[in-house]
Amino acid sequence: MTHPIHPIDQSQVVEALLSVNHLPTSDLRDGNVRLFGCEADNKLCGVVGLEMHAHVALLRSLVVPATERGKGLGAALIAHAELFAAQQGVDTIYLLTTTAAVFFERYGYGHVARESAPAAIAGTHQFSELCPSSSAFMAKSLAALRPA
């Protein structure tokens, strides 16, 4: 079954889904955070966020409820976010994770040193305040997705 992915607004439902999965919500209202989601049976079944900063972006807030996992929703949400970012001129997408590095490696993300973070990414609340310094810092080039 296909779940169309579309832009969504920050809401109590989104916040609750992120919170129950131990993901930060305090900076969701930042103006450069874009959220995308999908629903099934009128229930939110996945969310992904992008924090856009010119030619770089931070992939964040990826969550699929436990009852919906294993259906490819996480992969679909990542692909949607990557394509959107590439269409907006993003060259590289970054992320921080404490628990899902192996998952993201399957989708082409590689580990990078935190010290190499672009200033725009290093200045985000996620990077500088919300995610512990022990988080894996990962990146992926979007060159293959960029329009010619």
Residue frames relative to the residue before (quaternion, step in Angstrom):
aa qw qx qy qz dx dy dz
M 1.0000 0.0000 0.0000 0.0000 0.00 0.00 0.00
T 0.3254 -0.7520 0.5484 0.1667 3.57 -0.88 1.00
H 0.1635 -0.7590 0.6251 0.0809 3.54 -1.04 0.88
P 0.3269 -0.7567 0.5239 0.2144 3.64 -0.32 1.15
I 0.2597 -0.7523 0.5906 0.1333 3.55 -0.97 0.93
H 0.0574 0.8040 -0.5826 0.1040 3.55 -0.87 0.99
P 0.6301 -0.5128 0.3967 0.4273 3.60 -1.22 0.32
I 0.0550 -0.7767 0.6267 0.0315 3.55 -1.08 0.75
D 0.4573 -0.6580 0.5248 0.2874 3.53 -1.28 0.41
Q 0.5596 -0.5403 0.4937 0.3887 3.50 -1.27 0.44
S 0.0945 0.7953 -0.5900 0.1024 3.58 -0.83 0.97
Q 0.6835 -0.4570 0.3558 0.4442 3.54 -1.30 0.10
V 0.6184 0.5406 -0.3457 0.4537 3.60 1.06 -0.68
V 0.6509 0.4959 -0.3063 0.4864 3.58 0.95 -0.88
E 0.6590 0.5102 -0.3093 0.4580 3.58 0.86 -0.94
A 0.6557 0.5142 -0.3160 0.4537 3.59 0.93 -0.86
L 0.6537 0.5099 -0.3142 0.4625 3.59 0.94 -0.88
L 0.6656 0.4849 -0.3020 0.4802 3.59 0.95 -0.83
S 0.6702 0.5224 -0.3036 0.4311 3.59 0.87 -0.96
V 0.6754 0.4948 -0.3045 0.4542 3.58 0.87 -0.91
N 0.7080 0.3979 -0.2442 0.5298 3.58 1.25 -0.40
H 0.5160 -0.7057 0.3668 0.3182 3.55 1.30 0.53
L 0.4566 0.6426 -0.4779 0.3876 3.56 1.00 0.88
P 0.5416 -0.6580 0.4148 0.3187 3.60 -0.97 0.81
T 0.1523 -0.7946 0.5845 0.0611 3.53 -1.16 0.73
S 0.5060 0.7127 -0.4049 0.2687 3.58 1.19 -0.40
D 0.7579 0.3585 -0.2063 0.5045 3.60 1.13 -0.49
L 0.3274 0.7786 -0.4844 0.2278 3.61 1.20 0.31
R 0.6894 0.4958 -0.2848 0.4447 3.58 1.07 -0.64
D 0.3700 0.7062 -0.5109 0.3215 3.58 1.25 0.14
G 0.5791 -0.6648 0.3623 0.3026 3.55 -0.87 0.95
N 0.7381 0.4178 -0.2504 0.4669 3.59 1.07 -0.52
V 0.5024 0.6152 -0.4428 0.4159 3.61 1.23 0.41
R 0.1021 -0.7712 0.6279 0.0253 3.55 -0.83 1.09
L 0.1437 -0.7939 0.5869 0.0678 3.58 -0.86 0.95
F 0.0907 -0.7601 0.6420 0.0428 3.54 -1.16 0.75
G 0.0165 0.8176 -0.5748 0.0301 3.55 -1.05 0.68
C 0.2013 -0.7394 0.6221 0.1605 3.49 -1.38 0.04
E 0.2203 -0.7763 0.5821 0.0997 3.52 -1.20 0.64
A 0.0555 -0.7329 0.6743 0.0718 3.50 -1.38 0.39
D 0.8392 0.0129 -0.0523 0.5412 3.56 -0.85 0.98
N 0.6548 -0.5536 0.2827 0.4299 3.56 1.00 0.97
K 0.6036 0.5037 -0.3791 0.4881 3.59 1.15 0.58
L 0.5110 -0.6334 0.4923 0.3086 3.53 -1.07 0.82
C 0.0474 -0.8326 0.5519 -0.0003 3.60 -0.64 1.07
G 0.8165 0.0052 -0.0522 0.5750 3.58 1.21 0.31
V 0.0568 -0.7779 0.6258 -0.0069 3.53 -1.16 0.76
V 0.0504 0.7426 -0.6678 -0.0113 3.52 -1.25 0.59
G 0.1748 -0.7885 0.5823 0.0932 3.54 -1.11 0.68
L 0.1517 -0.7411 0.6458 0.1033 3.50 -1.32 0.50
E 0.1535 -0.7372 0.6502 0.1011 3.53 -0.96 0.89
M 0.2062 -0.8391 0.5000 0.0595 3.53 -0.26 1.35
H 0.0491 0.7788 -0.6212 0.0721 3.56 -0.98 0.97
A 0.7700 -0.3382 0.1675 0.5144 3.60 0.19 1.32
H 0.8463 -0.1473 0.1209 0.4975 3.61 -0.53 -1.15
V 0.6957 0.3430 -0.2816 0.5649 3.58 1.27 0.30
A 0.0798 -0.7834 0.6146 0.0477 3.55 -1.23 0.48
L 0.3224 -0.7086 0.5951 0.1994 3.51 -1.31 0.48
L 0.2715 -0.7306 0.6066 0.1566 3.56 -0.72 1.12
R 0.1022 0.8138 -0.5568 0.1316 3.56 -0.71 1.03
S 0.8282 0.3093 -0.1773 0.4325 3.50 -1.39 0.09
L 0.3071 0.7316 -0.5480 0.2648 3.60 0.98 0.77
V 0.2056 0.7701 -0.5807 0.1658 3.54 -0.67 1.11
V 0.0374 -0.7336 0.6785 0.0066 3.49 -1.16 0.85
P 0.4806 -0.6753 0.4617 0.3159 3.63 -0.71 0.98
A 0.6486 -0.5514 0.3618 0.3799 3.57 -1.10 0.72
T 0.6649 0.5247 -0.3052 0.4354 3.60 1.00 -0.78
E 0.7228 0.4173 -0.2325 0.4994 3.60 1.23 -0.39
R 0.4847 0.6903 -0.4279 0.3248 3.60 1.24 -0.10
G 0.7404 0.3998 -0.3073 0.4445 3.53 -1.23 0.54
K 0.6198 0.5520 -0.3296 0.4500 3.58 1.29 0.14
G 0.5846 -0.6093 0.3601 0.3965 3.57 1.27 0.10
L 0.4078 0.7339 -0.4667 0.2782 3.59 1.23 0.13
G 0.6287 0.5369 -0.3425 0.4463 3.59 0.96 -0.78
A 0.6589 0.5015 -0.2997 0.4738 3.57 0.93 -0.91
A 0.6598 0.5075 -0.3085 0.4604 3.59 0.96 -0.85
L 0.6493 0.5107 -0.3164 0.4663 3.59 0.99 -0.80
I 0.6371 0.5137 -0.3256 0.4735 3.59 0.98 -0.82
A 0.6673 0.5070 -0.3057 0.4518 3.59 0.84 -0.97
H 0.6405 0.5193 -0.3242 0.4636 3.58 0.99 -0.82
A 0.6693 0.4980 -0.2978 0.4640 3.59 0.89 -0.95
E 0.6538 0.5145 -0.3179 0.4549 3.59 0.94 -0.85
L 0.6661 0.4960 -0.3067 0.4650 3.59 0.89 -0.89
F 0.6325 0.5217 -0.3285 0.4689 3.59 0.96 -0.86
A 0.6663 0.5058 -0.3049 0.4552 3.59 0.86 -0.98
A 0.6564 0.5099 -0.3155 0.4579 3.59 0.89 -0.89
Q 0.6585 0.5108 -0.3061 0.4602 3.59 0.98 -0.82
Q 0.6771 0.4642 -0.2784 0.4986 3.58 1.23 -0.48
G 0.6289 -0.5815 0.3225 0.4029 3.60 1.25 0.15
V 0.4201 0.7001 -0.4750 0.3281 3.59 1.24 0.25
D 0.3132 -0.7595 0.5490 0.1536 3.56 -0.93 1.00
T 0.8050 0.0699 0.0189 0.5888 3.56 0.97 -0.93
I 0.1853 -0.7592 0.6163 0.0975 3.52 -1.04 0.85
Y 0.1773 -0.7871 0.5884 0.0531 3.55 -0.96 0.97
L 0.0060 -0.7837 0.6195 0.0446 3.56 -1.29 0.25
L 0.2373 -0.7136 0.6382 0.1649 3.50 -1.38 0.34
T 0.0867 0.7977 -0.5935 0.0622 3.57 -0.96 0.82
T 0.2921 -0.7416 0.5758 0.1818 3.52 -1.13 0.68
T 0.8136 0.2836 -0.1086 0.4958 3.59 1.13 -0.55
A 0.7787 0.4071 -0.1726 0.4451 3.61 1.10 -0.48
A 0.2296 0.8058 -0.5230 0.1563 3.62 1.11 0.48
V 0.6560 0.5102 -0.3201 0.4549 3.61 0.89 -0.87
F 0.6119 0.5452 -0.3380 0.4627 3.59 1.03 -0.79
F 0.7171 0.4497 -0.2617 0.4638 3.60 0.78 -0.99
E 0.5645 0.5839 -0.3868 0.4368 3.61 1.11 -0.54
R 0.6239 0.5573 -0.3350 0.4335 3.61 1.05 -0.74
Y 0.7375 0.3852 -0.2111 0.5129 3.58 1.19 -0.50
G 0.7031 -0.5341 0.2467 0.3993 3.54 1.18 0.64
Y 0.4982 0.6344 -0.4480 0.3854 3.59 1.21 0.20
G 0.1489 -0.7898 0.5916 0.0638 3.53 -1.01 0.89
H 0.5549 -0.6082 0.4578 0.3356 3.53 -1.21 0.55
V 0.0178 -0.7717 0.6357 0.0019 3.55 -1.06 0.82
A 0.5720 -0.5884 0.4450 0.3586 3.56 -1.21 0.51
R 0.5423 -0.6307 0.4468 0.3294 3.57 -0.95 0.87
E 0.6196 0.5737 -0.3385 0.4151 3.57 1.07 -0.73
S 0.6712 0.4976 -0.2961 0.4628 3.59 1.19 -0.43
A 0.3983 0.7337 -0.4715 0.2842 3.60 1.25 0.06
P 0.4853 -0.6339 0.5072 0.3247 3.59 -0.97 0.80
A 0.6489 -0.5491 0.3579 0.3863 3.58 -1.11 0.67
A 0.6411 0.5380 -0.3353 0.4325 3.60 0.96 -0.80
I 0.6785 0.4585 -0.2858 0.4977 3.59 1.02 -0.75
A 0.6524 0.5222 -0.3135 0.4511 3.59 0.93 -0.89
G 0.6901 0.4898 -0.2750 0.4563 3.58 1.14 -0.57
T 0.5034 0.6528 -0.4384 0.3580 3.61 1.21 -0.04
H 0.6031 -0.5490 0.4327 0.3843 3.56 -1.22 0.46
Q 0.5989 0.5695 -0.3577 0.4348 3.59 1.03 -0.77
F 0.7315 0.4385 -0.2352 0.4662 3.57 0.78 -1.07
S 0.7927 0.3840 -0.1790 0.4383 3.56 0.74 -1.07
E 0.8264 0.2360 -0.0990 0.5016 3.60 1.07 -0.56
L 0.7830 0.4261 -0.2060 0.4036 3.57 0.72 -1.07
C 0.7435 0.3471 -0.2104 0.5314 3.60 0.97 -0.78
P 0.4923 -0.6773 0.4489 0.3121 3.59 -0.85 0.89
S 0.6148 -0.5708 0.3992 0.3698 3.56 -1.19 0.55
S 0.6128 0.5509 -0.3473 0.4476 3.59 1.23 -0.31
S 0.4453 0.6946 -0.4545 0.3356 3.61 1.26 -0.08
A 0.4708 -0.6189 0.5391 0.3235 3.54 -1.16 0.63
F 0.1855 -0.7480 0.6294 0.0996 3.55 -1.00 0.91
M 0.0097 -0.8314 0.5498 -0.0802 3.55 -0.58 1.20
A 0.1026 -0.7967 0.5942 0.0397 3.56 -1.21 0.50
K 0.0655 -0.7660 0.6379 0.0456 3.52 -1.34 0.43
S 0.3870 -0.6950 0.5564 0.2400 3.56 -0.96 0.89
L 0.2522 -0.7703 0.5699 0.1349 3.55 -1.04 0.84
A 0.2669 0.8120 -0.4895 0.1728 3.59 1.26 0.24
A 0.6689 0.5149 -0.3096 0.4378 3.60 0.94 -0.82
L 0.6995 0.4637 -0.2641 0.4753 3.59 1.19 -0.48
R 0.5291 0.6578 -0.4031 0.3533 3.57 1.23 -0.37
P 0.5007 -0.6368 0.4828 0.3327 3.58 -0.98 0.77
A 0.5123 -0.6634 0.4566 0.2983 3.57 -1.03 0.78
